[in-house]
Amino acid sequence: MKTIKKHLILPVVALSAFTACHDTKAPEEKVHTAFAPPQQAAVENEATITHPCAVLYSPDSIKLEKLKKDNGEEAFYTIADDNQNYMADARNFLEGKGVNILEPASGKLTFHSLKNHPTELDLNDKKYNWEIWLYDGNKLHKVDVTDIENEYAKYMK
């Protein structure tokens, strides 16, 4: 009789332990604060820009494969890592300055100002890999990714 009770109690204890250890998480809430980074717009196809901003461009998977093939796998990973680090540093700096950041995947961007004729930037051009442009509201400037602080001071007064 005693062995039967032990066999009945064991499944009940195991089931209780299992349900007690099962952790359910409440859904996460998105919290918006005054210190959140500036909104970033993903731009595709063709867009018209009229206000100061920064355009951060990184190659898509097709360009990455071509770069890997052209440079060799070992060199490619070094190049890609360095560029990604520079882009991350630039992003952090620009966000800290409150600059509106655009990250187009591809396509054409047209920059309009009251002083100059429209300037078009075609990101489908094969020559672009990891690039940053600063638009000061009048003119588009391709900047050195490795020296973003000085470039910002030069063009975004």
OpenMM code with the backbone's topology and positions (N, CA, C; nanometers):
from openmm import Vec3, app, unit

residues = "MET LYS THR ILE LYS LYS HIS LEU ILE LEU PRO VAL VAL ALA LEU SER ALA PHE THR ALA CYS HIS ASP THR LYS ALA PRO GLU GLU LYS VAL HIS THR ALA PHE ALA PRO PRO GLN GLN ALA ALA VAL GLU ASN GLU ALA THR ILE THR HIS PRO CYS ALA VAL LEU TYR SER PRO ASP SER ILE LYS LEU GLU LYS LEU LYS LYS ASP ASN GLY GLU GLU ALA PHE TYR THR ILE ALA ASP ASP ASN GLN ASN TYR MET ALA ASP ALA ARG ASN PHE LEU GLU GLY LYS GLY VAL ASN ILE LEU GLU PRO ALA SER GLY LYS LEU THR PHE HIS SER LEU LYS ASN HIS PRO THR GLU LEU ASP LEU ASN ASP LYS LYS TYR ASN TRP GLU ILE TRP LEU TYR ASP GLY ASN LYS LEU HIS LYS VAL ASP VAL THR ASP ILE GLU ASN GLU TYR ALA LYS TYR MET LYS".split()
positions = [
    Vec3(0.0810, -0.1187, 0.0000),
    Vec3(0.0000, 0.0000, 0.0000),
    Vec3(0.0860, 0.1260, 0.0000),
    Vec3(0.1940, 0.1250, 0.0745),
    Vec3(0.2793, 0.2415, 0.0839),
    Vec3(0.3449, 0.2736, -0.0511),
    Vec3(0.3831, 0.1732, -0.1287),
    Vec3(0.4474, 0.1976, -0.2568),
    Vec3(0.3515, 0.2605, -0.3563),
    Vec3(0.2271, 0.2292, -0.3503),
    Vec3(0.1286, 0.2890, -0.4397),
    Vec3(0.1145, 0.4375, -0.4107),
    Vec3(0.1126, 0.4764, -0.2860),
    Vec3(0.1009, 0.6175, -0.2499),
    Vec3(0.2224, 0.6966, -0.3006),
    Vec3(0.3405, 0.6368, -0.2909),
    Vec3(0.4607, 0.7054, -0.3386),
    Vec3(0.4518, 0.7301, -0.4887),
    Vec3(0.4009, 0.6355, -0.5633),
    Vec3(0.3893, 0.6509, -0.7072),
    Vec3(0.2842, 0.7546, -0.7450),
    Vec3(0.1837, 0.7713, -0.6629),
    Vec3(0.0831, 0.8729, -0.6902),
    Vec3(0.1317, 1.0128, -0.6530),
    Vec3(0.2094, 1.0218, -0.5502),
    Vec3(0.2572, 1.1515, -0.5030),
    Vec3(0.3657, 1.2063, -0.5953),
    Vec3(0.4540, 1.1224, -0.6471),
    Vec3(0.5650, 1.1667, -0.7303),
    Vec3(0.5180, 1.2448, -0.8540),
    Vec3(0.4211, 1.1973, -0.9323),
    Vec3(0.3764, 1.2770, -1.0475),
    Vec3(0.3131, 1.4106, -1.0063),
    Vec3(0.2428, 1.4133, -0.8955),
    Vec3(0.1801, 1.5367, -0.8497),
    Vec3(0.2874, 1.6384, -0.8107),
    Vec3(0.3916, 1.5929, -0.7407),
    Vec3(0.5001, 1.6823, -0.7005),
    Vec3(0.5765, 1.7309, -0.8240),
    Vec3(0.6030, 1.6419, -0.9186),
    Vec3(0.6749, 1.6797, -1.0400),
    Vec3(0.5956, 1.7823, -1.1204),
    Vec3(0.4667, 1.7627, -1.1338),
    Vec3(0.3823, 1.8563, -1.2064),
    Vec3(0.3784, 1.9920, -1.1361),
    Vec3(0.3710, 1.9910, -1.0052),
    Vec3(0.3714, 2.1165, -0.9288),
    Vec3(0.5028, 2.1909, -0.9468),
    Vec3(0.6133, 2.1186, -0.9430),
    Vec3(0.7441, 2.1807, -0.9599),
    Vec3(0.7590, 2.2384, -1.1002),
    Vec3(0.7115, 2.1658, -1.1989),
    Vec3(0.7216, 2.2125, -1.3372),
    Vec3(0.6441, 2.3423, -1.3577),
    Vec3(0.5219, 2.3473, -1.3070),
    Vec3(0.4407, 2.4678, -1.3265),
    Vec3(0.4922, 2.5836, -1.2420),
    Vec3(0.5523, 2.5563, -1.1281),
    Vec3(0.6065, 2.6629, -1.0446),
    Vec3(0.7310, 2.7238, -1.1077),
    Vec3(0.8085, 2.6436, -1.1786),
    Vec3(0.9320, 2.6923, -1.2396),
    Vec3(0.9088, 2.7579, -1.3746),
    Vec3(0.7934, 2.7394, -1.4314),
    Vec3(0.7649, 2.7989, -1.5622),
    Vec3(0.7442, 2.9484, -1.5445),
    Vec3(0.8312, 3.0277, -1.6068),
    Vec3(0.8281, 3.1719, -1.5922),
    Vec3(0.7579, 3.2332, -1.7119),
    Vec3(0.6576, 3.3105, -1.6855),
    Vec3(0.5904, 3.3812, -1.7944),
    Vec3(0.6273, 3.5278, -1.7834),
    Vec3(0.6674, 3.5863, -1.8949),
    Vec3(0.7072, 3.7262, -1.8978),
    Vec3(0.5921, 3.8119, -1.9486),
    Vec3(0.5801, 3.9255, -1.8866),
    Vec3(0.4806, 4.0218, -1.9332),
    Vec3(0.5325, 4.0837, -2.0621),
    Vec3(0.4464, 4.1201, -2.1525),
    Vec3(0.4920, 4.1834, -2.2758),
    Vec3(0.5675, 4.3125, -2.2451),
    Vec3(0.6751, 4.3362, -2.3198),
    Vec3(0.7551, 4.4562, -2.2991),
    Vec3(0.6823, 4.5779, -2.3536),
    Vec3(0.6949, 4.6861, -2.2813),
    Vec3(0.6360, 4.8114, -2.3258),
    Vec3(0.7454, 4.8979, -2.3846),
    Vec3(0.7146, 4.9672, -2.4914),
    Vec3(0.8103, 5.0608, -2.5488),
    Vec3(0.7978, 5.1917, -2.4734),
    Vec3(0.9102, 5.2374, -2.4241),
    Vec3(0.9126, 5.3613, -2.3489),
    Vec3(0.9788, 5.4679, -2.4340),
    Vec3(0.9119, 5.5781, -2.4511),
    Vec3(0.9660, 5.6896, -2.5272),
    Vec3(1.0094, 5.7967, -2.4285),
    Vec3(1.1335, 5.8387, -2.4394),
    Vec3(1.1835, 5.9425, -2.3506),
    Vec3(1.2326, 6.0598, -2.4323),
    Vec3(1.2607, 6.1653, -2.3627),
    Vec3(1.3149, 6.2837, -2.4288),
    Vec3(1.4570, 6.2591, -2.4773),
    Vec3(1.5217, 6.1542, -2.4253),
    Vec3(1.6599, 6.1259, -2.4596),
    Vec3(1.6732, 6.0200, -2.5677),
    Vec3(1.5654, 5.9843, -2.6307),
    Vec3(1.5697, 5.8851, -2.7381),
    Vec3(1.6443, 5.9437, -2.8573),
    Vec3(1.7157, 5.8577, -2.9351),
    Vec3(1.7873, 5.9095, -3.0524),
    Vec3(1.6906, 5.9647, -3.1559),
    Vec3(1.7402, 6.0506, -3.2435),
    Vec3(1.6528, 6.1074, -3.3459),
    Vec3(1.5936, 5.9991, -3.4344),
    Vec3(1.4771, 6.0282, -3.4858),
    Vec3(1.4139, 5.9335, -3.5772),
    Vec3(1.5008, 5.9131, -3.6998),
    Vec3(1.5094, 5.7892, -3.7455),
    Vec3(1.5880, 5.7584, -3.8633),
    Vec3(1.4941, 5.7077, -3.9704),
    Vec3(1.5078, 5.7629, -4.0860),
    Vec3(1.4198, 5.7239, -4.1949),
    Vec3(1.4929, 5.6297, -4.2890),
    Vec3(1.4305, 5.5210, -4.3213),
    Vec3(1.4846, 5.4322, -4.4240),
    Vec3(1.4281, 5.4809, -4.5566),
    Vec3(1.5156, 5.5135, -4.6467),
    Vec3(1.4733, 5.5726, -4.7728),
    Vec3(1.4971, 5.4713, -4.8834),
    Vec3(1.3989, 5.4479, -4.9649),
    Vec3(1.4148, 5.3584, -5.0779),
    Vec3(1.3615, 5.4260, -5.2029),
    Vec3(1.4068, 5.3784, -5.3176),
    Vec3(1.3680, 5.4294, -5.4483),
    Vec3(1.4122, 5.5746, -5.4654),
    Vec3(1.3182, 5.6680, -5.4692),
    Vec3(1.3557, 5.8073, -5.4920),
    Vec3(1.2927, 5.8947, -5.3853),
    Vec3(1.3744, 5.9846, -5.3308),
    Vec3(1.3253, 6.0729, -5.2261),
    Vec3(1.3783, 6.2128, -5.2491),
    Vec3(1.3036, 6.3110, -5.2006),
    Vec3(1.3452, 6.4506, -5.2092),
    Vec3(1.3697, 6.5008, -5.0676),
    Vec3(1.4882, 6.5612, -5.0493),
    Vec3(1.5269, 6.6091, -4.9176),
    Vec3(1.5452, 6.7597, -4.9250),
    Vec3(1.4874, 6.8302, -4.8282),
    Vec3(1.4953, 6.9761, -4.8272),
    Vec3(1.5582, 7.0304, -4.6986),
    Vec3(1.5784, 6.9479, -4.5984),
    Vec3(1.6306, 6.9931, -4.4692),
    Vec3(1.7656, 6.9291, -4.4401),
    Vec3(1.8480, 6.9935, -4.3587),
    Vec3(1.9783, 6.9364, -4.3232),
    Vec3(1.9645, 6.7954, -4.2659),
    Vec3(2.0598, 6.7104, -4.3039),
    Vec3(2.0580, 6.5728, -4.2582),
    Vec3(2.1918, 6.5066, -4.2891),
    Vec3(2.2057, 6.3843, -4.2442),
    Vec3(2.3208, 6.3006, -4.2797),
    Vec3(2.2663, 6.1777, -4.3505),
    Vec3(2.3351, 6.1359, -4.4544),
    Vec3(2.2991, 6.0148, -4.5271),
    Vec3(2.4090, 5.9126, -4.4997),
    Vec3(2.3717, 5.8030, -4.4356),
    Vec3(2.4656, 5.6949, -4.4080),
    Vec3(2.4309, 5.5794, -4.4995),
    Vec3(2.5283, 5.5362, -4.5769),
    Vec3(2.5042, 5.4296, -4.6736),
    Vec3(2.6023, 5.3154, -4.6516),
    Vec3(2.5498, 5.1952, -4.6446),
    Vec3(2.6296, 5.0727, -4.6362),
    Vec3(2.5880, 4.9815, -4.7500),
    Vec3(2.6820, 4.9024, -4.8018),
    Vec3(2.6499, 4.8180, -4.9168),
    Vec3(2.5493, 4.7086, -4.8832),
    Vec3(2.4700, 4.6720, -4.9835),
    Vec3(2.3750, 4.5623, -4.9657),
    Vec3(2.4485, 4.4294, -4.9839),
    Vec3(2.3773, 4.3200, -4.9718),
    Vec3(2.4386, 4.1866, -4.9775),
    Vec3(2.5042, 4.1585, -5.1130),
    Vec3(2.4491, 4.2113, -5.2191),
    Vec3(2.5075, 4.1894, -5.3527),
    Vec3(2.6430, 4.2591, -5.3621),
    Vec3(2.6487, 4.3863, -5.3173),
    Vec3(2.7754, 4.4580, -5.3186),
    Vec3(2.8764, 4.3938, -5.2236),
    Vec3(2.8285, 4.3451, -5.1100),
    Vec3(2.9197, 4.2799, -5.0154),
    Vec3(2.9844, 4.1559, -5.0764),
    Vec3(2.9056, 4.0780, -5.1481),
    Vec3(2.9612, 3.9581, -5.2133),
    Vec3(3.0635, 3.9960, -5.3199),
    Vec3(3.0361, 4.1031, -5.3930),
    Vec3(3.1311, 4.1485, -5.4949),
    Vec3(3.2600, 4.1971, -5.4292),
    Vec3(3.2477, 4.2717, -5.3194),
    Vec3(3.3659, 4.3185, -5.2483),
    Vec3(3.4481, 4.2012, -5.1943),
    Vec3(3.3793, 4.1000, -5.1461),
    Vec3(3.4486, 3.9821, -5.0951),
    Vec3(3.5264, 3.9135, -5.2072),
    Vec3(3.4636, 3.9030, -5.3211),
    Vec3(3.5270, 3.8390, -5.4363),
    Vec3(3.6457, 3.9222, -5.4855),
    Vec3(3.6285, 4.0542, -5.4947),
    Vec3(3.7330, 4.1429, -5.5457),
    Vec3(3.8537, 4.1534, -5.4529),
    Vec3(3.8296, 4.1506, -5.3214),
    Vec3(3.9368, 4.1747, -5.2248),
    Vec3(3.9923, 4.0487, -5.1588),
    Vec3(3.9256, 3.9369, -5.1783),
    Vec3(3.9653, 3.8165, -5.1067),
    Vec3(3.8964, 3.8139, -4.9720),
    Vec3(3.8685, 3.6948, -4.9241),
    Vec3(3.7864, 3.6812, -4.8040),
    Vec3(3.8523, 3.7435, -4.6802),
    Vec3(3.9806, 3.7183, -4.6595),
    Vec3(4.0469, 3.7703, -4.5394),
    Vec3(4.0508, 3.9233, -4.5388),
    Vec3(4.0919, 3.9821, -4.6496),
    Vec3(4.0976, 4.1281, -4.6588),
    Vec3(3.9580, 4.1890, -4.6494),
    Vec3(3.8611, 4.1218, -4.7102),
    Vec3(3.7244, 4.1729, -4.7080),
    Vec3(3.6741, 4.1888, -4.5648),
    Vec3(3.6954, 4.0871, -4.4814),
    Vec3(3.6445, 4.0943, -4.3441),
    Vec3(3.7128, 4.2050, -4.2653),
    Vec3(3.8394, 4.2303, -4.2910),
    Vec3(3.9085, 4.3411, -4.2259),
    Vec3(3.8493, 4.4740, -4.2715),
    Vec3(3.8308, 4.4877, -4.4018),
    Vec3(3.7729, 4.6105, -4.4581),
    Vec3(3.6322, 4.6334, -4.4031),
    Vec3(3.5520, 4.5298, -4.4052),
    Vec3(3.4129, 4.5417, -4.3584),
    Vec3(3.4074, 4.5773, -4.2097),
    Vec3(3.4892, 4.5111, -4.1278),
    Vec3(3.4896, 4.5410, -3.9840),
    Vec3(3.5307, 4.6852, -3.9578),
    Vec3(3.6379, 4.7294, -4.0238),
    Vec3(3.6835, 4.8677, -4.0052),
    Vec3(3.5749, 4.9670, -4.0447),
    Vec3(3.5146, 4.9458, -4.1602),
    Vec3(3.4111, 5.0380, -4.2062),
    Vec3(3.2887, 5.0373, -4.1162),
    Vec3(3.2484, 4.9214, -4.0697),
    Vec3(3.1329, 4.9149, -3.9796),
    Vec3(3.1620, 4.9894, -3.8495),
    Vec3(3.2855, 4.9782, -3.7988),
    Vec3(3.3220, 5.0508, -3.6767),
    Vec3(3.3193, 5.2015, -3.6997),
    Vec3(3.3762, 5.2469, -3.8119),
    Vec3(3.3726, 5.3896, -3.8429),
    Vec3(3.2297, 5.4401, -3.8592),
    Vec3(3.1458, 5.3610, -3.9240),
    Vec3(3.0057, 5.4015, -3.9426),
    Vec3(2.9322, 5.4090, -3.8076),
    Vec3(2.9575, 5.3148, -3.7199),
    Vec3(2.8942, 5.3159, -3.5874),
    Vec3(2.9400, 5.4378, -3.5076),
    Vec3(3.0690, 5.4674, -3.5121),
    Vec3(3.1200, 5.5855, -3.4421),
    Vec3(3.0579, 5.7133, -3.4985),
    Vec3(3.0491, 5.7215, -3.6303),
    Vec3(2.9899, 5.8387, -3.6941),
    Vec3(2.8432, 5.8527, -3.6552),
    Vec3(2.7710, 5.7417, -3.6563),
    Vec3(2.6298, 5.7436, -3.6177),
    Vec3(2.6144, 5.7963, -3.4753),
    Vec3(2.6938, 5.7443, -3.3839),
    Vec3(2.6850, 5.7888, -3.2445),
    Vec3(2.7137, 5.9379, -3.2327),
    Vec3(2.8141, 5.9852, -3.3022),
    Vec3(2.8475, 6.1274, -3.2991),
    Vec3(2.7320, 6.2115, -3.3548),
    Vec3(2.6811, 6.1733, -3.4710),
    Vec3(2.5739, 6.2503, -3.5349),
    Vec3(2.4454, 6.2475, -3.4528),
    Vec3(2.4144, 6.1333, -3.3942),
    Vec3(2.2968, 6.1259, -3.3070),
    Vec3(2.3133, 6.2181, -3.1873),
    Vec3(2.4347, 6.2221, -3.1334),
    Vec3(2.4631, 6.3110, -3.0207),
    Vec3(2.4453, 6.4577, -3.0563),
    Vec3(2.4664, 6.4918, -3.1827),
    Vec3(2.4476, 6.6290, -3.2300),
    Vec3(2.3033, 6.6564, -3.2712),
    Vec3(2.2191, 6.5544, -3.2681),
    Vec3(2.0778, 6.5719, -3.3046),
    Vec3(2.0524, 6.5800, -3.4535),
    Vec3(2.1443, 6.5286, -3.5335),
    Vec3(2.1294, 6.5335, -3.6792),
    Vec3(2.0299, 6.4267, -3.7243),
    Vec3(1.9414, 6.4646, -3.8150),
    Vec3(1.8487, 6.3689, -3.8751),
    Vec3(1.9293, 6.2751, -3.9646),
    Vec3(1.9176, 6.1448, -3.9421),
    Vec3(1.9970, 6.0461, -4.0151),
    Vec3(1.9063, 5.9675, -4.1089),
    Vec3(1.9464, 5.9635, -4.2357),
    Vec3(1.8772, 5.8823, -4.3351),
    Vec3(1.9661, 5.7637, -4.3683),
    Vec3(1.9041, 5.6475, -4.3851),
    Vec3(1.9779, 5.5268, -4.4215),
    Vec3(1.9131, 5.4596, -4.5413),
    Vec3(1.9384, 5.5124, -4.6576),
    Vec3(1.8768, 5.4534, -4.7762),
    Vec3(1.9395, 5.3188, -4.8103),
    Vec3(1.8580, 5.2281, -4.8575),
    Vec3(1.9068, 5.0970, -4.9004),
    Vec3(1.9634, 5.1070, -5.0414),
    Vec3(1.9027, 5.1894, -5.1225),
    Vec3(1.9449, 5.2108, -5.2605),
    Vec3(1.8589, 5.3222, -5.3178),
    Vec3(1.8713, 5.3439, -5.4460),
    Vec3(1.7847, 5.4415, -5.5108),
    Vec3(1.8501, 5.5760, -5.5293),
    Vec3(1.7666, 5.6742, -5.5572),
    Vec3(1.8141, 5.8098, -5.5840),
    Vec3(1.7563, 5.9054, -5.4812),
    Vec3(1.8410, 5.9969, -5.4383),
    Vec3(1.7988, 6.1026, -5.3478),
    Vec3(1.8206, 6.2353, -5.4186),
    Vec3(1.7257, 6.3260, -5.4054),
    Vec3(1.7384, 6.4583, -5.4633),
    Vec3(1.7357, 6.5590, -5.3494),
    Vec3(1.8356, 6.6464, -5.3486),
    Vec3(1.8487, 6.7474, -5.2450),
    Vec3(1.8145, 6.8830, -5.3056),
    Vec3(1.7140, 6.9497, -5.2475),
    Vec3(1.6680, 7.0802, -5.2974),
    Vec3(1.7000, 7.1869, -5.1935),
    Vec3(1.7513, 7.2993, -5.2431),
    Vec3(1.7697, 7.4160, -5.1569),
    Vec3(1.7193, 7.5377, -5.2315),
    Vec3(1.7024, 7.6469, -5.1602),
    Vec3(1.6570, 7.7705, -5.2245),
    Vec3(1.7692, 7.8353, -5.3039),
    Vec3(1.8950, 7.8106, -5.2646),
    Vec3(2.0086, 7.8782, -5.3278),
    Vec3(2.0633, 7.8047, -5.4509),
    Vec3(2.0629, 7.6730, -5.4491),
    Vec3(2.1276, 7.5947, -5.5547),
    Vec3(2.0273, 7.5117, -5.6334),
    Vec3(2.0711, 7.4671, -5.7488),
    Vec3(1.9909, 7.3741, -5.8262),
    Vec3(1.9842, 7.2409, -5.7525),
    Vec3(1.8848, 7.1601, -5.7816),
    Vec3(1.8756, 7.0297, -5.7155),
    Vec3(2.0008, 6.9450, -5.7416),
    Vec3(2.0412, 6.8727, -5.6399),
    Vec3(2.1543, 6.7811, -5.6499),
    Vec3(2.1009, 6.6400, -5.6344),
    Vec3(2.1398, 6.5520, -5.7247),
    Vec3(2.0927, 6.4136, -5.7195),
    Vec3(2.2065, 6.3218, -5.6755),
    Vec3(2.1734, 6.2281, -5.5903),
    Vec3(2.2674, 6.1270, -5.5429),
    Vec3(2.2109, 5.9907, -5.5807),
    Vec3(2.2823, 5.9189, -5.6658),
    Vec3(2.2383, 5.7867, -5.7106),
    Vec3(2.3149, 5.6796, -5.6330),
    Vec3(2.2506, 5.6204, -5.5361),
    Vec3(2.3149, 5.5198, -5.4513),
    Vec3(2.3284, 5.3841, -5.5197),
    Vec3(2.2724, 5.3720, -5.6377),
    Vec3(2.2893, 5.2479, -5.7142),
    Vec3(2.4257, 5.2434, -5.7838),
    Vec3(2.4986, 5.3558, -5.7805),
    Vec3(2.6307, 5.3626, -5.8419),
    Vec3(2.7236, 5.2623, -5.7725),
    Vec3(2.7980, 5.1880, -5.8518),
    Vec3(2.8854, 5.0821, -5.7991),
    Vec3(2.9998, 5.1356, -5.7147),
    Vec3(3.0333, 5.2632, -5.7280),
    Vec3(3.1483, 5.3174, -5.6556),
    Vec3(3.1208, 5.3399, -5.5071),
    Vec3(2.9951, 5.3350, -5.4640),
    Vec3(2.9631, 5.3620, -5.3249),
    Vec3(2.9605, 5.2331, -5.2426),
    Vec3(3.0317, 5.2357, -5.1305),
    Vec3(3.0326, 5.1218, -5.0383),
    Vec3(2.9864, 5.1671, -4.9003),
    Vec3(3.0752, 5.2107, -4.8164),
    Vec3(3.0399, 5.2677, -4.6873),
    Vec3(3.0656, 5.4160, -4.6997),
    Vec3(2.9581, 5.4948, -4.7025),
    Vec3(2.9708, 5.6372, -4.7315),
    Vec3(2.8839, 5.7189, -4.6374),
    Vec3(2.9267, 5.8438, -4.6173),
    Vec3(2.8457, 5.9405, -4.5434),
    Vec3(2.8471, 6.0723, -4.6203),
    Vec3(2.7292, 6.1301, -4.6336),
    Vec3(2.7130, 6.2628, -4.6910),
    Vec3(2.6448, 6.3487, -4.5861),
    Vec3(2.6850, 6.4718, -4.5780),
    Vec3(2.6177, 6.5695, -4.4933),
    Vec3(2.5518, 6.6717, -4.5840),
    Vec3(2.4248, 6.6963, -4.5601),
    Vec3(2.3515, 6.7982, -4.6346),
    Vec3(2.3233, 6.9124, -4.5378),
    Vec3(2.3828, 7.0284, -4.5668),
    Vec3(2.3714, 7.1428, -4.4763),
    Vec3(2.2478, 7.2289, -4.5024),
    Vec3(2.1634, 7.1860, -4.5946),
    Vec3(2.0447, 7.2622, -4.6310),
    Vec3(2.0634, 7.3369, -4.7617),
    Vec3(2.1899, 7.3521, -4.8025),
    Vec3(2.2207, 7.4196, -4.9290),
    Vec3(2.3012, 7.3315, -5.0236),
    Vec3(2.3922, 7.2537, -4.9680),
    Vec3(2.4815, 7.1757, -5.0516),
    Vec3(2.5075, 7.0390, -4.9880),
    Vec3(2.5273, 6.9402, -5.0741),
    Vec3(2.5575, 6.8043, -5.0304),
    Vec3(2.7093, 6.7860, -5.0275),
    Vec3(2.7601, 6.7317, -4.9175),
    Vec3(2.9036, 6.7133, -4.8998),
    Vec3(2.9333, 6.5661, -4.8696),
    Vec3(3.0152, 6.5024, -4.9530),
    Vec3(3.0628, 6.3671, -4.9227),
    Vec3(3.1757, 6.3843, -4.8233),
    Vec3(3.1677, 6.3152, -4.7103),
    Vec3(3.2648, 6.3386, -4.6034),
    Vec3(3.3479, 6.2145, -4.5745),
    Vec3(3.4593, 6.2376, -4.5081),
    Vec3(3.5496, 6.1318, -4.4663),
    Vec3(3.4904, 6.0636, -4.3430),
    Vec3(3.4571, 5.9387, -4.3560),
    Vec3(3.3944, 5.8622, -4.2478),
    Vec3(3.4865, 5.8559, -4.1256),
    Vec3(3.6166, 5.8534, -4.1495),
    Vec3(3.7122, 5.8379, -4.0401),
    Vec3(3.7358, 5.9670, -3.9627),
    Vec3(3.6824, 6.0798, -4.0115),
    Vec3(3.7057, 6.2097, -3.9485),
    Vec3(3.5748, 6.2870, -3.9357),
    Vec3(3.4726, 6.2204, -3.8876),
    Vec3(3.3378, 6.2774, -3.8874),
    Vec3(3.3270, 6.4042, -3.8032),
    Vec3(3.4001, 6.4134, -3.6940),
    Vec3(3.3886, 6.5314, -3.6083),
    Vec3(3.4362, 6.6573, -3.6801),
    Vec3(3.5503, 6.6500, -3.7465),
    Vec3(3.6000, 6.7662, -3.8206),
    Vec3(3.5141, 6.7972, -3.9427),
    Vec3(3.4667, 6.6942, -4.0092),
    Vec3(3.3785, 6.7143, -4.1250),
    Vec3(3.2479, 6.7809, -4.0821),
    Vec3(3.1938, 6.7385, -3.9702),
    Vec3(3.0721, 6.7991, -3.9177),
    Vec3(3.0956, 6.9473, -3.8870),
    Vec3(3.2070, 6.9754, -3.8217),
    Vec3(3.2384, 7.1143, -3.7869),
    Vec3(3.2567, 7.1998, -3.9127),
    Vec3(3.3087, 7.1418, -4.0184),
    Vec3(3.3330, 7.2147, -4.1419),
    Vec3(3.2035, 7.2482, -4.2158),
    Vec3(3.1085, 7.1532, -4.2192),
    Vec3(2.9909, 7.1705, -4.3058),
    Vec3(2.8600, 7.1997, -4.2329),
    Vec3(2.8457, 7.1608, -4.1107),
    Vec3(2.7152, 7.1726, -4.0427),
    Vec3(2.7214, 7.2814, -3.9347),
    Vec3(2.7498, 7.4022, -3.9737),
    Vec3(2.7678, 7.5139, -3.8787),
    Vec3(2.6401, 7.5600, -3.8203),
] * unit.nanometer
topology = app.Topology()
chain = topology.addChain("A")
for resn in residues:
    res = topology.addResidue(resn, chain)
    for name in ("N", "CA", "C"):
        topology.addAtom(name, app.Element.getBySymbol(name[0]), res)
